[in-house]
Amino acid sequence: MAIITISREMGTGAYQIAQEVAKRLKHTLVDGARIAELASKYGLDTEVFKRVDEKPPVYITAEDRLHAAHLNTIEIILLECASKGDVILYGRGSQDLLSEVENVLRLRFVAPFEDRVESLSEREWIDPDLARELIRKSDHQRGGFIHFYFNRDWNDPLGYDQVFNTSRMSQTAIIESIIAAARDPRLKDGEIETREVVDGIILCKKVETELFRSRTIENIHVKISAKKDVVCLAGHVHSDAERLETLRIASAVKGVGRIEDELIVSNYKHYKE
């Protein structure tokens, strides 16, 4: 059940490497195009996917919460692909999404800024100044997404198992190194446990997504955990009615067998008065 995740800076040539690794290992490459293909099966409109992909919500308005629900749907697609094994998850914070899973090979691709500018401008036949602007915005957006959504520095090397500077190594050398690492016997350990962990994350994401979609829950301060089909809800809600609605929504999610209620009602208006 080999799972590989890829984090990349724009202009590093990571996509071409991912395609070749997928071909050599006979893995499924789950990139933006693949997610767009699967989106409709999860009730996610293709245009909505393009609008929210790798862009963090701010969790203030109902529209923001819907944005967060769409992002959760993208994560569920990634997770369900990961649960099948032999997969390469391309971008979208996959290495952090699967941070609880041990047998994942986490890759990162970097290169000096001007080298990436030259590579992108040549590949896309665009002006170098435009390439600089695109890369600068991409770095800001992707780094901000990881920082906001997973509370981690995108550039922290400890978040990855292998970091490749594509300006210093040939694609052939990088590909051979990845394939050797992917075949490490240690990545085969704990496959059953991995499926259980991934299934638990999926169930939590499905519950959280339905809570985000709710128009009756004003603010969501709930921590969700799952073990098999038992889902634990902890944190606080603002009224007894909101607590009951949270429990009702979570109980209705497919796959939830039992709810452990650890919610606390905290009515701030009452304390203020």
Rosetta blueprint (number, residue, H / E / L):
1 M L
2 A L
3 I E
4 I E
5 T E
6 I E
7 S E
8 R E
9 E L
10 M L
11 G L
12 T L
13 G L
14 A H
15 Y H
16 Q H
17 I H
18 A H
19 Q H
20 E H
21 V H
22 A H
23 K H
24 R H
25 L H
26 K L
27 H L
28 T E
29 L E
30 V E
31 D L
32 G H
33 A H
34 R H
35 I H
36 A H
37 E H
38 L H
39 A H
40 S H
41 K H
42 Y H
43 G L
44 L L
45 D L
46 T H
47 E H
48 V H
49 F H
50 K H
51 R H
52 V H
53 D L
54 E L
55 K L
56 P L
57 P L
58 V L
59 Y L
60 I L
61 T L
62 A H
63 E H
64 D H
65 R H
66 L H
67 H H
68 A H
69 A H
70 H H
71 L H
72 N H
73 T H
74 I H
75 E H
76 I H
77 I H
78 L H
79 L H
80 E H
81 C H
82 A H
83 S L
84 K L
85 G L
86 D L
87 V E
88 I E
89 L E
90 Y E
91 G L
92 R L
93 G L
94 S H
95 Q H
96 D H
97 L H
98 L L
99 S L
100 E L
101 V L
102 E L
103 N L
104 V E
105 L E
106 R E
107 L E
108 R E
109 F E
110 V E
111 A L
112 P L
113 F H
114 E H
115 D H
116 R H
117 V H
118 E H
119 S H
120 L H
121 S H
122 E H
123 R H
124 E H
125 W L
126 I L
127 D L
128 P H
129 D H
130 L H
131 A H
132 R H
133 E H
134 L H
135 I H
136 R H
137 K H
138 S H
139 D H
140 H H
141 Q H
142 R H
143 G H
144 G H
145 F H
146 I H
147 H H
148 F H
149 Y H
150 F H
151 N L
152 R L
153 D L
154 W L
155 N L
156 D L
157 P H
158 L H
159 G H
160 Y L
161 D L
162 Q E
163 V E
164 F E
165 N E
166 T L
167 S L
168 R L
169 M L
170 S L
171 Q H
172 T H
173 A H
174 I H
175 I H
176 E H
177 S H
178 I H
179 I H
180 A H
181 A H
182 A H
183 R L
184 D L
185 P H
186 R H
187 L H
188 K H
189 D L
190 G L
191 E H
192 I H
193 E H
194 T H
195 R H
196 E H
197 V H
198 V H
199 D H
200 G H
201 I H
202 I H
203 L H
204 C H
205 K H
206 K H
207 V H
208 E H
209 T H
210 E H
211 L H
212 F H
213 R H
214 S L
215 R L
216 T L
217 I L
218 E L
219 N L
220 I L
221 H E
222 V E
223 K E
224 I E
225 S E
226 A E
227 K E
228 K L
229 D L
230 V E
231 V E
232 C E
233 L E
234 A E
235 G E
236 H E
237 V E
238 H L
239 S L
240 D H
241 A H
242 E H
243 R H
244 L H
245 E H
246 T H
247 L H
248 R H
249 I H
250 A H
251 S H
252 A L
253 V L
254 K L
255 G L
256 V L
257 G L
258 R E
259 I E
260 E E
261 D E
262 E E
263 L E
264 I E
265 V E
266 S L
267 N L
268 Y H
269 K H
270 H H
271 Y H
272 K H
273 E L
